Amino acid sequence: MERSSPNTKICPKYVFAVSIAVMSVDLGSEWMKMAIVKPGVPMEIVLNKESRRKTPTAVCLKENERLFGDSALGMSVKNPKTVYLHLQSLLGKKHDNLQVALYQKRFPEHQLQEDPVRGTVYFKYSEEMQYTAEELLGMVLNYSCGLAQDFAEQPIKDAVITVPAFFNQAERRAVLQAARLAGLKVLQLINDNTAVALNYGVFRRKDIDNTAKNVMFYDMGSGSTTATIVTYQTVKTKESGTQPQLQIRGVGFDRGLGGFEMDLRLRDHLAKLFNEQKKSKKDVRENHRAMAKLLKEAQRLKTVLSANVDFMAQVEGLMDDIDFKSKVTRAEFENLCADLFERVPQPVKDALSAAEMTMNEIEQVILVGGATRVPKVQEVLLKAVEKEELGKNINADEAAAMGAVYQAAALSKAFKVKPFLVRDAAVFPIQVDFTRETEEEGIKSVKHNKRILFDRMAPYPQRKVITFNRYNTDFAFDINYGDLSFLTKEDISIFGSLNLTTVRLSGVDGSFLKHADAESKGIKAHFNMDESGVLLLDRVSSCCTFLLPSSCQSRLKLLCLIGDVEDEEEVPPESGTESQDKDNKEEAEKEKQEESEKNAAEEKTQKTEEEEAGSKTETKVRKRRSFSFSWISPFGDPSLTVFLCRLQDLTDRDVAKQEREKTLNSLEAFIFETQDKLYQEEFQLVVSEEEKDQISAKLREASEWMDEDGYTATTKQLREKLSKLKSLSKDMFFRVEERRKWPDHLAALESMLNTSTFFLRSAKMIPVDDQIFTDVELNLLEKVINETTTWKNETVAEQEKRSPQERPVLLSKDIESKLALLDREVNYLLNKAKFAKPKAKAKAKNGTSSDKSNGTSEEKTIPPTEEDPPAKSGGWMQRTAGGRKSAPPEATTTGQAAKPAANDAGEL
């Protein structure tokens, strides 16, 4: 539903009402797909500049050039050092991570350096060009946003971005940082398996009922494999009644199992075959450019072998102008990837283990991802799941993008969609670790404590509260990942640091000293895992209870007004520390009732004590104190300002480069087109030999300048050269353009003169009694017709005397002006006739009308004209004989529409 607004927003390419369109980005390791929702377009995949539905996740950075998508991928064969691919695997990783070493092995042409501040990695192309993975990914996201804006024809800032379900907190924060660098407002980071499940459920809404149905999605993409168990069921909600819901029950994954690893093995096999042919003394594996060519051929080969048992791989000019050609069979390919195919069933087992289910409880296994098209993958998977067949009733490439854009429309305030509840799950458990000094029998010791904040597969979004009730001084606690024993050793090594952050509290000492006589309810840390699966610490506060004498009632009211006194119900802390799920409403109500009973008992006891002591009544109040805290990330704080400045500089250079190329192309096109037009008949007619020679000389001079210095000239120089050439040939183009317009314009004017003349003659034939036009109006039309006819005849005659090489006196704009004047005069009279009141007939003595032949009144109408042009708003001419303005024909003195005249019967 579109919202209208008087405000407009100006962006580099569009001027229109404030944008309400939203987009999604399915950010894969090798490809990305974009989808949009805008008024009139429910959900649609974005086509890139090559009209393709998917775009390579690649960026090419040269000293004076930046390329994206297919252009960047094409450059990877020519100069692989300048092209950056598979950036997702480096997000949120320290320099000593095994994933970084694997990336360096796969792409030896790049230099990966360690960031001395954050400990992460960055690409070093030269001393001037050094970029982090987040910056490069930000460039890619910015490019995807540009494609979406061009496709939607309006600016877009709101987006939902997909990420792998196994992304940890550091990786998710890295994607959010890249989106901020790209200028995108992220409505949500949605797990790609969740987006697929949402897309599947939205189009099968009618099949979902109160009976739980379990579906497994097996997603093998380019870089990883994920198996997800989803439960579909309708649930009741207070807001919108019974609605369908999907809940993620179990997730299993393999970070290294994907189509790209198969491509690399095929590439290495082709390199081995080339070396065995001994056409060159050099090892092809040491030539980065040759290996990039083989990788491209391996990707094509894998696709072809999915449908054929063998294929001839060939690369022209692989190395040292030596061609490569060799036959590869599907059996060889399957043998190369035999160990990879053995890993296909493991994500299924892990997902079943996490969901605590068996394969018998799964109704269907649906394939997602491009790598699932490999026949051997389907064969092994079908045997592992023990089903009759695998589901292929979903778009394996676009399901995630379409599900994410549906979620984007649901989160946007500009669209209204049918509710579909999503209950995602955190793959990794999170816990809070802290230490506390204890003393037993005079011996002091440090006790280590841990409390589970989020269990494995805990649903989110969700809020939790941890209470520390034995601290009265500043302290710190760690937020770490919990038990990761379900991961392999390799996965844990790739996972990185198990520490999420360290939180340091300050101001605790002073607060407790200030309220030493108050009863503390503990220090509460309020955590929130938002819709993106990112853990946040909202606030840290403490509540203390103290007695306020009745004499201070006015002060109590003042404290309540300024919000210093807290009167909300708190959950009583348990031994040591307690964890509360605020989403569990039943538990919250029970605890609220217990607290109310406890407060009632305390008030009764307090009242009894006061009566016995004979003291004045005191009031029990609570006061909340908030503490400041610092969130210390193991990755440090990135300098977004520096990153933004560097990216803005690149953007400015891109805009300047595009402007220069546009001007250069315009100059080249003008030179070639004008040189060709000089020899066309209509141009030779209007240009003299002297003028032709002059223009030709300047064009030839400009062409020679273009060959020598034009391609290194600045944009300003190119514009000046183009402006001079246009100024020189302006008169020639003007004469040709005028001669082109004359036939149609003169024909239109002649037709208008005939129509006006016929209309004037018909209007003058109307009897005097029925005449609705005044003499002034008819004379004015006749005057305009005569003046226009005289002007046309004289100007055409004068033009025929002039040479075609001279500036014409018959101008198209003058003809248009005469046409407009005639049209206005005729339309005025036509409108007057349309709204004129019929005149009443004079009555005879015998009570009949003056028409004695038939006893009826006769209504006179204006004869029709040859053309009856529609009335125009600009056609009203308000005039009188004395030059005073008068109202339009249909207006009255009271400002109301004129009423029809009464007929004879009505008057009687």
Solvent accessible surface area in square Angstrom, and as a share of the most:
residue,aa,sasa,rsa
1,M,158,0.71
2,E,117,0.52
3,R,134,0.49
4,S,114,0.74
5,S,44,0.29
6,P,130,0.82
7,N,98,0.50
8,T,92,0.53
9,K,79,0.34
10,I,136,0.69
11,C,26,0.16
12,P,148,0.93
13,K,139,0.59
14,Y,31,0.12
15,V,107,0.61
16,F,52,0.22
17,A,42,0.33
18,V,72,0.42
19,S,26,0.17
20,I,32,0.16
21,A,5,0.04
22,V,1,0.00
23,M,0,0.00
24,S,0,0.00
25,V,0,0.00
26,D,15,0.08
27,L,5,0.02
28,G,24,0.23
29,S,22,0.14
30,E,36,0.16
31,W,56,0.20
32,M,1,0.00
33,K,22,0.09
34,M,3,0.01
35,A,0,0.00
36,I,1,0.00
37,V,8,0.05
38,K,38,0.16
39,P,39,0.24
40,G,82,0.79
41,V,31,0.18
42,P,106,0.67
43,M,46,0.21
44,E,72,0.32
45,I,4,0.02
46,V,1,0.01
47,L,66,0.33
48,N,10,0.05
49,K,148,0.63
50,E,85,0.38
51,S,82,0.53
52,R,93,0.34
53,R,121,0.44
54,K,63,0.27
55,T,2,0.01
56,P,2,0.01
57,T,3,0.02
58,A,1,0.01
59,V,0,0.00
60,C,0,0.00
61,L,1,0.01
62,K,63,0.27
63,E,119,0.53
64,N,124,0.64
65,E,48,0.21
66,R,32,0.12
67,L,36,0.18
68,F,30,0.12
69,G,0,0.00
70,D,30,0.16
71,S,55,0.36
72,A,0,0.00
73,L,61,0.30
74,G,35,0.34
75,M,32,0.14
76,S,14,0.09
77,V,25,0.15
78,K,129,0.55
79,N,56,0.29
80,P,15,0.09
81,K,78,0.33
82,T,0,0.00
83,V,4,0.02
84,Y,5,0.02
85,L,29,0.15
86,H,16,0.07
87,L,1,0.01
88,Q,14,0.06
89,S,31,0.20
90,L,4,0.02
91,L,0,0.00
92,G,10,0.10
93,K,5,0.02
94,K,55,0.23
95,H,67,0.30
96,D,125,0.65
97,N,9,0.04
98,L,96,0.48
99,Q,24,0.11
100,V,6,0.03
101,A,61,0.47
102,L,65,0.32
103,Y,6,0.02
104,Q,62,0.28
105,K,163,0.69
106,R,46,0.17
107,F,13,0.06
108,P,73,0.46
109,E,27,0.12
110,H,10,0.04
111,Q,85,0.38
112,L,14,0.07
113,Q,65,0.29
114,E,92,0.41
115,D,22,0.12
116,P,125,0.79
117,V,122,0.70
118,R,24,0.09
119,G,12,0.12
120,T,6,0.04
121,V,4,0.02
122,Y,40,0.15
123,F,4,0.02
124,K,52,0.22
125,Y,52,0.20
126,S,37,0.24
127,E,124,0.56
128,E,149,0.67
129,M,15,0.07
130,Q,48,0.21
131,Y,17,0.07
132,T,6,0.04
133,A,2,0.02
134,E,7,0.03
135,E,0,0.00
136,L,0,0.00
137,L,1,0.00
138,G,1,0.01
139,M,3,0.01
140,V,1,0.01
141,L,0,0.00
142,N,72,0.37
143,Y,38,0.14
144,S,0,0.00
145,C,6,0.04
146,G,25,0.24
147,L,6,0.03
148,A,0,0.00
149,Q,38,0.17
150,D,64,0.33
151,F,58,0.24
152,A,1,0.01
153,E,119,0.53
154,Q,27,0.12
155,P,6,0.04
156,I,1,0.00
157,K,97,0.41
158,D,38,0.20
159,A,0,0.00
160,V,0,0.00
161,I,0,0.00
162,T,1,0.01
163,V,1,0.00
164,P,15,0.09
165,A,2,0.02
166,F,9,0.04
167,F,9,0.04
168,N,9,0.04
169,Q,10,0.05
170,A,23,0.18
171,E,1,0.01
172,R,12,0.04
173,R,81,0.30
174,A,7,0.05
175,V,0,0.00
176,L,34,0.17
177,Q,7,0.03
178,A,0,0.00
179,A,0,0.00
180,R,131,0.48
181,L,13,0.07
182,A,6,0.05
183,G,41,0.39
184,L,10,0.05
185,K,127,0.54
186,V,35,0.20
187,L,44,0.22
188,Q,13,0.06
189,L,1,0.00
190,I,2,0.01
191,N,3,0.01
192,D,28,0.15
193,N,4,0.02
194,T,1,0.01
195,A,0,0.00
196,V,2,0.01
197,A,0,0.00
198,L,0,0.00
199,N,15,0.08
200,Y,22,0.08
201,G,1,0.01
202,V,23,0.13
203,F,124,0.52
204,R,64,0.23
205,R,51,0.19
206,K,199,0.84
207,D,87,0.45
208,I,19,0.09
209,D,62,0.32
210,N,113,0.58
211,T,85,0.49
212,A,50,0.39
213,K,57,0.24
214,N,20,0.10
215,V,8,0.05
216,M,0,0.00
217,F,3,0.01
218,Y,0,0.00
219,D,24,0.13
220,M,0,0.00
221,G,22,0.21
222,S,23,0.15
223,G,27,0.26
224,S,26,0.17
225,T,0,0.00
226,T,8,0.04
227,A,0,0.00
228,T,1,0.00
229,I,0,0.00
230,V,0,0.00
231,T,10,0.06
232,Y,7,0.03
233,Q,60,0.27
234,T,28,0.16
235,V,43,0.25
236,K,178,0.75
237,T,36,0.21
238,K,178,0.75
239,E,153,0.69
240,S,49,0.32
241,G,35,0.34
242,T,78,0.45
243,Q,28,0.12
244,P,10,0.06
245,Q,29,0.13
246,L,0,0.00
247,Q,59,0.26
248,I,6,0.03
249,R,82,0.30
250,G,0,0.00
251,V,3,0.02
252,G,1,0.01
253,F,20,0.08
254,D,23,0.12
255,R,27,0.10
256,G,31,0.30
257,L,0,0.00
258,G,1,0.01
259,G,3,0.03
260,F,5,0.02
261,E,35,0.16
262,M,0,0.00
263,D,3,0.02
264,L,10,0.05
265,R,60,0.22
266,L,0,0.00
267,R,33,0.12
268,D,63,0.33
269,H,28,0.13
270,L,0,0.00
271,A,0,0.00
272,K,116,0.49
273,L,35,0.17
274,F,3,0.01
275,N,42,0.22
276,E,102,0.46
277,Q,63,0.28
278,K,168,0.71
279,K,106,0.45
280,S,26,0.17
281,K,213,0.90
282,K,128,0.54
283,D,45,0.23
284,V,0,0.00
285,R,138,0.50
286,E,139,0.62
287,N,53,0.27
288,H,79,0.35
289,R,122,0.45
290,A,1,0.00
291,M,20,0.09
292,A,18,0.14
293,K,40,0.17
294,L,0,0.00
295,L,23,0.11
296,K,121,0.51
297,E,15,0.07
298,A,0,0.00
299,Q,50,0.22
300,R,103,0.38
301,L,0,0.00
302,K,32,0.13
303,T,93,0.54
304,V,35,0.20
305,L,2,0.01
306,S,33,0.21
307,A,85,0.66
308,N,67,0.35
309,V,104,0.60
310,D,53,0.28
311,F,55,0.23
312,M,75,0.34
313,A,0,0.00
314,Q,95,0.42
315,V,17,0.10
316,E,150,0.67
317,G,25,0.24
318,L,5,0.02
319,M,8,0.04
320,D,84,0.43
321,D,138,0.72
322,I,35,0.18
323,D,81,0.42
324,F,1,0.01
325,K,118,0.50
326,S,18,0.12
327,K,109,0.46
328,V,0,0.00
329,T,42,0.24
330,R,57,0.21
331,A,73,0.56
332,E,69,0.31
333,F,5,0.02
334,E,43,0.20
335,N,114,0.58
336,L,54,0.27
337,C,0,0.00
338,A,45,0.35
339,D,64,0.33
340,L,0,0.00
341,F,7,0.03
342,E,135,0.61
343,R,86,0.31
344,V,0,0.00
345,P,24,0.15
346,Q,88,0.39
347,P,0,0.00
348,V,5,0.03
349,K,120,0.51
350,D,41,0.21
351,A,0,0.00
352,L,26,0.13
353,S,75,0.48
354,A,18,0.14
355,A,8,0.07
356,E,156,0.70
357,M,21,0.09
358,T,78,0.46
359,M,27,0.12
360,N,142,0.73
361,E,84,0.38
362,I,2,0.01
363,E,105,0.47
364,Q,59,0.26
365,V,0,0.00
366,I,0,0.00
367,L,8,0.04
368,V,6,0.03
369,G,8,0.08
370,G,33,0.32
371,A,6,0.05
372,T,4,0.02
373,R,123,0.45
374,V,6,0.03
375,P,41,0.26
376,K,51,0.22
377,V,0,0.00
378,Q,41,0.18
379,E,104,0.47
380,V,31,0.18
381,L,0,0.00
382,L,60,0.30
383,K,172,0.73
384,A,39,0.30
385,V,0,0.00
386,E,143,0.64
387,K,52,0.22
388,E,173,0.78
389,E,133,0.59
390,L,17,0.08
391,G,6,0.06
392,K,133,0.56
393,N,73,0.38
394,I,24,0.12
395,N,80,0.41
396,A,22,0.17
397,D,41,0.21
398,E,19,0.09
399,A,1,0.01
400,A,9,0.07
401,A,0,0.00
402,M,35,0.16
403,G,0,0.00
404,A,0,0.00
405,V,0,0.00
406,Y,25,0.10
407,Q,23,0.10
408,A,0,0.00
409,A,2,0.02
410,A,50,0.39
411,L,68,0.34
412,S,15,0.10
413,K,176,0.74
414,A,11,0.09
415,F,28,0.12
416,K,184,0.78
417,V,46,0.26
418,K,137,0.58
419,P,55,0.35
420,F,18,0.07
421,L,55,0.28
422,V,31,0.18
423,R,84,0.31
424,D,10,0.05
425,A,3,0.03
426,A,11,0.08
427,V,7,0.04
428,F,12,0.05
429,P,10,0.06
430,I,3,0.01
431,Q,20,0.09
432,V,0,0.00
433,D,33,0.17
434,F,8,0.04
435,T,63,0.36
436,R,29,0.10
437,E,137,0.61
438,T,33,0.19
439,E,105,0.47
440,E,129,0.58
441,E,174,0.78
442,G,61,0.59
443,I,121,0.61
444,K,150,0.63
445,S,57,0.37
446,V,88,0.50
447,K,100,0.42
448,H,142,0.64
449,N,14,0.07
450,K,123,0.52
451,R,78,0.28
452,I,78,0.40
453,L,1,0.00
454,F,1,0.00
455,D,88,0.45
456,R,71,0.26
457,M,27,0.12
458,A,12,0.09
459,P,41,0.25
460,Y,6,0.02
461,P,57,0.36
462,Q,14,0.06
463,R,121,0.44
464,K,25,0.11
465,V,4,0.03
466,I,0,0.00
467,T,0,0.00
468,F,2,0.01
469,N,51,0.26
470,R,148,0.54
471,Y,30,0.11
472,N,91,0.47
473,T,69,0.40
474,D,67,0.35
475,F,26,0.11
476,A,35,0.27
477,F,3,0.01
478,D,48,0.25
479,I,0,0.00
480,N,26,0.13
481,Y,13,0.05
482,G,10,0.10
483,D,101,0.52
484,L,12,0.06
485,S,90,0.58
486,F,60,0.25
487,L,19,0.10
488,T,84,0.49
489,K,184,0.78
490,E,115,0.52
491,D,22,0.12
492,I,64,0.32
493,S,48,0.31
494,I,12,0.06
495,F,7,0.03
496,G,29,0.28
497,S,49,0.32
498,L,82,0.41
499,N,44,0.22
500,L,21,0.10
501,T,0,0.00
502,T,26,0.15
503,V,0,0.00
504,R,133,0.49
505,L,6,0.03
506,S,54,0.35
507,G,43,0.42
508,V,0,0.00
509,D,56,0.29
510,G,44,0.42
511,S,18,0.12
512,F,34,0.14
513,L,142,0.71
514,K,153,0.65
515,H,30,0.13
516,A,84,0.65
517,D,134,0.70
518,A,19,0.15
519,E,99,0.44
520,S,50,0.32
521,K,31,0.13
522,G,3,0.03
523,I,0,0.00
524,K,8,0.03
525,A,0,0.00
526,H,21,0.09
527,F,1,0.01
528,N,20,0.10
529,M,3,0.01
530,D,31,0.16
531,E,82,0.37
532,S,11,0.07
533,G,3,0.03
534,V,3,0.02
535,L,1,0.00
536,L,66,0.33
537,L,15,0.07
538,D,60,0.31
539,R,88,0.32
540,V,1,0.01
541,S,3,0.02
542,S,1,0.00
543,C,2,0.01
544,C,1,0.01
545,T,5,0.03
546,F,39,0.16
547,L,89,0.44
548,L,10,0.05
549,P,56,0.35
550,S,38,0.24
551,S,91,0.59
552,C,40,0.24
553,Q,65,0.29
554,S,86,0.56
555,R,120,0.44
556,L,22,0.11
557,K,137,0.58
558,L,103,0.51
559,L,16,0.08
560,C,71,0.42
561,L,149,0.74
562,I,115,0.58
563,G,58,0.56
564,D,40,0.21
565,V,19,0.11
566,E,18,0.08
567,D,135,0.70
568,E,79,0.35
569,E,80,0.36
570,E,24,0.11
571,V,27,0.16
572,P,48,0.30
573,P,44,0.28
574,E,119,0.53
575,S,98,0.63
576,G,9,0.09
577,T,9,0.05
578,E,10,0.05
579,S,54,0.35
580,Q,16,0.07
581,D,41,0.21
582,K,92,0.39
583,D,74,0.38
584,N,66,0.34
585,K,131,0.55
586,E,149,0.67
587,E,72,0.32
588,A,37,0.29
589,E,112,0.50
590,K,132,0.56
591,E,31,0.14
592,K,105,0.45
593,Q,115,0.51
594,E,86,0.38
595,E,9,0.04
596,S,53,0.34
597,E,105,0.47
598,K,96,0.41
599,N,38,0.20
600,A,57,0.44
601,A,58,0.45
602,E,54,0.24
603,E,104,0.47
604,K,152,0.65
605,T,75,0.44
606,Q,29,0.13
607,K,126,0.54
608,T,64,0.37
609,E,104,0.47
610,E,25,0.11
611,E,121,0.54
612,E,139,0.62
613,A,79,0.61
614,G,65,0.63
615,S,67,0.43
616,K,157,0.67
617,T,87,0.51
618,E,61,0.28
619,T,41,0.24
620,K,70,0.30
621,V,12,0.07
622,R,31,0.11
623,K,32,0.13
624,R,91,0.33
625,R,21,0.08
626,S,85,0.55
627,F,14,0.06
628,S,73,0.47
629,F,66,0.27
630,S,52,0.34
631,W,71,0.25
632,I,76,0.39
633,S,33,0.21
634,P,45,0.28
635,F,26,0.11
636,G,30,0.29
637,D,121,0.62
638,P,40,0.25
639,S,56,0.36
640,L,51,0.26
641,T,97,0.56
642,V,75,0.43
643,F,15,0.06
644,L,82,0.41
645,C,80,0.48
646,R,83,0.30
647,L,14,0.07
648,Q,101,0.45
649,D,74,0.38
650,L,5,0.03
651,T,49,0.29
652,D,74,0.38
653,R,101,0.37
654,D,23,0.12
655,V,89,0.51
656,A,60,0.46
657,K,59,0.25
658,Q,115,0.51
659,E,69,0.31
660,R,53,0.19
661,E,70,0.31
662,K,137,0.58
663,T,9,0.06
664,L,17,0.08
665,N,88,0.45
666,S,48,0.31
667,L,0,0.00
668,E,39,0.18
669,A,45,0.35
670,F,32,0.13
671,I,3,0.02
672,F,126,0.52
673,E,95,0.43
674,T,2,0.01
675,Q,56,0.25
676,D,86,0.45
677,K,57,0.24
678,L,2,0.01
679,Y,152,0.58
680,Q,69,0.31
681,E,150,0.67
682,E,67,0.30
683,F,2,0.01
684,Q,82,0.36
685,L,89,0.45
686,V,0,0.00
687,V,7,0.04
688,S,34,0.22
689,E,126,0.56
690,E,142,0.64
691,E,39,0.17
692,K,32,0.13
693,D,88,0.46
694,Q,92,0.41
695,I,3,0.01
696,S,24,0.15
697,A,43,0.33
698,K,93,0.39
699,L,3,0.01
700,R,132,0.48
701,E,95,0.43
702,A,2,0.01
703,S,27,0.18
704,E,98,0.44
705,W,55,0.19
706,M,7,0.03
707,D,108,0.56
708,E,138,0.62
709,D,72,0.37
710,G,0,0.00
711,Y,120,0.46
712,T,120,0.70
713,A,7,0.05
714,T,77,0.45
715,T,29,0.17
716,K,140,0.59
717,Q,90,0.40
718,L,0,0.00
719,R,121,0.44
720,E,83,0.37
721,K,49,0.21
722,L,21,0.11
723,S,67,0.44
724,K,145,0.62
725,L,10,0.05
726,K,104,0.44
727,S,73,0.47
728,L,51,0.25
729,S,1,0.01
730,K,128,0.54
731,D,72,0.38
732,M,0,0.00
733,F,54,0.22
734,F,60,0.25
735,R,18,0.07
736,V,4,0.02
737,E,72,0.32
738,E,11,0.05
739,R,77,0.28
740,R,122,0.45
741,K,72,0.31
742,W,29,0.10
743,P,87,0.55
744,D,109,0.56
745,H,35,0.16
746,L,45,0.22
747,A,62,0.48
748,A,44,0.34
749,L,0,0.00
750,E,75,0.34
751,S,45,0.29
752,M,20,0.09
753,L,11,0.05
754,N,78,0.40
755,T,2,0.01
756,S,0,0.00
757,T,55,0.32
758,F,63,0.26
759,F,1,0.00
760,L,14,0.07
761,R,127,0.46
762,S,7,0.05
763,A,0,0.00
764,K,98,0.41
765,M,144,0.64
766,I,16,0.08
767,P,68,0.43
768,V,132,0.76
769,D,111,0.58
770,D,25,0.13
771,Q,39,0.17
772,I,41,0.21
773,F,7,0.03
774,T,68,0.40
775,D,106,0.55
776,V,63,0.36
777,E,14,0.06
778,L,12,0.06
779,N,85,0.43
780,L,51,0.26
781,L,0,0.00
782,E,59,0.26
783,K,114,0.48
784,V,10,0.05
785,I,11,0.06
786,N,82,0.42
787,E,89,0.40
788,T,2,0.01
789,T,49,0.28
790,T,67,0.39
791,W,56,0.20
792,K,33,0.14
793,N,79,0.40
794,E,112,0.50
795,T,17,0.10
796,V,38,0.22
797,A,45,0.35
798,E,76,0.34
799,Q,15,0.07
800,E,137,0.62
801,K,164,0.70
802,R,78,0.28
803,S,46,0.29
804,P,43,0.27
805,Q,81,0.36
806,E,81,0.36
807,R,138,0.50
808,P,9,0.06
809,V,53,0.31
810,L,3,0.01
811,L,25,0.13
812,S,6,0.04
813,K,133,0.57
814,D,47,0.24
815,I,0,0.00
816,E,85,0.38
817,S,68,0.44
818,K,53,0.22
819,L,39,0.19
820,A,54,0.42
821,L,53,0.26
822,L,0,0.00
823,D,21,0.11
824,R,79,0.29
825,E,4,0.02
826,V,1,0.00
827,N,1,0.00
828,Y,16,0.06
829,L,3,0.02
830,L,33,0.16
831,N,4,0.02
832,K,36,0.15
833,A,31,0.24
834,K,151,0.64
835,F,89,0.37
836,A,39,0.30
837,K,119,0.50
838,P,76,0.48
839,K,120,0.51
840,A,66,0.51
841,K,56,0.24
842,A,78,0.61
843,K,92,0.39
844,A,33,0.25
845,K,214,0.91
846,N,112,0.58
847,G,48,0.46
848,T,63,0.37
849,S,8,0.05
850,S,67,0.43
851,D,39,0.20
852,K,170,0.72
853,S,101,0.65
854,N,98,0.50
855,G,45,0.43
856,T,77,0.45
857,S,67,0.43
858,E,93,0.41
859,E,127,0.57
860,K,91,0.38
861,T,107,0.62
862,I,38,0.20
863,P,51,0.32
864,P,114,0.72
865,T,23,0.14
866,E,119,0.53
867,E,85,0.38
868,D,109,0.56
869,P,30,0.19
870,P,104,0.66
871,A,59,0.46
872,K,107,0.45
873,S,110,0.71
874,G,56,0.54
875,G,2,0.02
876,W,68,0.24
877,M,46,0.20
878,Q,86,0.38
879,R,37,0.13
880,T,47,0.27
881,A,86,0.66
882,G,62,0.59
883,G,64,0.62
884,R,175,0.64
885,K,169,0.72
886,S,45,0.29
887,A,64,0.49
888,P,36,0.23
889,P,38,0.24
890,E,57,0.26
891,A,44,0.34
892,T,48,0.28
893,T,146,0.85
894,T,106,0.62
895,G,69,0.66
896,Q,121,0.54
897,A,88,0.68
898,A,43,0.33
899,K,160,0.68
900,P,116,0.73
901,A,50,0.39
902,A,64,0.50
903,N,103,0.53
904,D,40,0.20
905,A,79,0.61
906,G,58,0.56
907,E,106,0.48
908,L,175,0.87
